[in-house]
Amino acid sequence: MRLALACNRSDRYRLADHRPDDLYEEFDAPETIDAIAEAIAAHGHTVDPIEADRTFPAVLERGKYDFVFNIAEGLTGRCRESQVPAVCEMLGVSYSGSDAITLGITLDKDLAKRVLKGRVRTAAGRLFIHPDRIDLSGMPFPLLAKPNAEGSSKGIRNRSRLTDPITAPSDIAEMIRMYEGPVLVEEFLPGVECTVGVLGNEHPEILGIMEIAPRHTPLGEFVYSLEAKRDYKNQIDYHSPPRFSENTRKAVEQVATEAFIALGCRDFARIDFRFAADGEPCFIEANPLPGLSPIKSDLVLLCRGMDITYHDLIGRILQQAFRRTGLAISGSRVGVS
């Protein structure tokens, strides 16, 4: 089968001086693109990486591809992750992963929490849009501030844990300006952080749970920040499977499955949780377009701990997508299902 690999390569974009240094943090290194392409090819397909920029629709249509393996983050706006799925549907080409609606909802953290309200426990918080209208009255410190529509921990730094009610409003206002969008401010959850890999469609299965443990910082102060992720070999211990009791593991798996289904995720996703002070898991966010770096992406590290190889992970994602779209049955070019 002939596949297009929709992607945004980090070496194709130049960072302007006035923009934050994590502006293109979501984009994939060329080595990651090569690894995914190699894994797809190992399953018997030919694959062409295609940049998800303004040229994408014409290149996709001209190539007459059987299928699109989508890892593209998109270029601008809170709907950027929806751009490739929308183009694929317009052109009638099947693709892997969640559709445009789910990708749009999940990138907007506040919107995803609203969808899950009453289904899954989430951290209490407020969304701030205007830098001159920051009202934190009634919110107990410490707090955690993060850009509302960014991925790959963009904007989530060690200083995102706010402890000073006097300086917090200016810190939030600065983040709104820097990332040119709303900022979500939530209660800081002091418990263990973990991420859950989910695979499937009608009856999703749990690939595994990975506990994210700080090596040097006290757990009650730990932020899984960009600094921590960039220096994960020195700052983080990953436990896959996690050091949870059986009851805790089952509880996390249940709420992860509920979130996956409620948000309309397809084929695969990574769901992040952190435990509240009372020991209950709280939904942080869903990532139906998780990173697939063979070296450092959380989903890959999680699978490695569960003895799932990189090639096997890519193969399982392809299998789920092919089954969902009918390609596994027909083996021929089909439209979107």
Summary of the structure (lengths in Angstrom):
residues: 337
radius of gyration: 19.6
end to end distance: 17.8
largest distance: 62.7
contacts: 1118
relative contact order: 0.15
helix: 37%
strand: 22%
